[in-house]
Amino acid sequence: MKLTIFCMGKTRERFIQEGIGKYTRYLKPYADLEIKELKEEKIADLKDAPFVRKKEADRIFKALPKNVFFAALDEREQEFTSHEFAAFINGLL
């Protein structure tokens, strides 16, 4: 299985970079993993947030290959434990 993770912008915080490295090592035996960083939109005013999210979503959709399953992670939606997320991914196979 090929798994591509799209991130908006570069990850600057060291602890997040370390976490990405850790989970990348965990996933490598099970999936062909690729992480792509896309250019993030600058936001000057919070009232512009919906417009910015729309532009970033468009950028992600343009980067997606044809005929793939994709899932967007959002803090407002369903939460998974690591085991639940693994079961979710396995259910896609």
C-alpha positions in Angstrom: 0.0 0.0 0.0 1.2 3.5 -0.8 0.4 6.1 1.9 1.0 9.8 1.2 0.6 12.4 3.9 0.2 16.0 2.8 1.1 18.7 5.2 0.4 22.4 4.8 3.6 24.3 5.3 6.9 23.2 6.8 7.0 21.7 10.3 9.3 23.9 12.3 8.9 22.6 15.8 11.5 20.0 16.7 9.3 17.9 18.8 6.8 17.5 15.9 9.7 16.7 13.5 10.8 14.0 16.0 7.2 12.6 16.2 7.0 12.5 12.4 10.3 10.6 12.3 9.1 8.2 14.9 5.8 7.3 13.2 7.5 7.2 9.8 9.8 4.5 11.1 6.7 2.6 12.5 4.8 2.8 9.2 7.7 2.0 6.8 7.5 -1.8 7.2 3.8 -1.7 6.3 3.4 0.9 3.7 5.3 2.8 1.0 5.2 6.2 2.9 5.7 9.6 1.4 5.3 13.0 3.2 4.7 16.0 0.9 4.8 19.5 2.3 2.6 22.0 0.3 2.8 25.7 0.5 0.6 27.1 3.2 -1.4 30.3 2.8 -0.6 33.2 4.9 -3.4 34.5 7.1 -3.5 38.1 8.2 -6.9 38.2 9.8 -9.0 35.3 11.4 -12.0 36.4 9.4 -10.2 35.2 6.3 -9.7 31.7 7.7 -12.5 30.1 5.6 -11.1 31.5 2.4 -7.6 30.4 3.4 -8.8 26.8 4.2 -10.6 26.7 0.8 -7.4 27.7 -1.0 -5.4 25.1 0.9 -8.0 22.4 0.2 -7.8 23.3 -3.5 -4.1 22.9 -3.4 -4.4 19.5 -1.8 -6.9 18.3 -4.3 -4.7 19.4 -7.2 -1.8 17.4 -5.6 -3.8 14.2 -5.2 -3.4 11.4 -7.8 -6.5 10.2 -9.7 -8.6 7.4 -8.3 -7.3 7.3 -4.7 -8.9 7.1 -1.3 -8.1 10.1 0.8 -8.9 11.1 4.4 -8.6 14.6 5.8 -7.6 14.9 9.4 -9.5 17.5 11.3 -9.6 18.3 15.0 -13.4 18.7 14.9 -14.2 15.2 13.6 -13.9 11.6 14.9 -10.9 10.8 17.1 -8.9 7.5 16.8 -6.5 5.9 19.1 -3.4 4.5 17.3 -5.0 1.0 17.3 -8.3 2.3 15.9 -6.5 4.2 13.2 -4.5 1.2 12.2 -7.7 -0.9 12.1 -9.3 1.9 9.9 -6.3 1.8 7.5 -6.4 -2.0 7.4 -10.1 -1.9 6.6 -9.2 0.0 3.4 -7.1 -2.8 2.0 
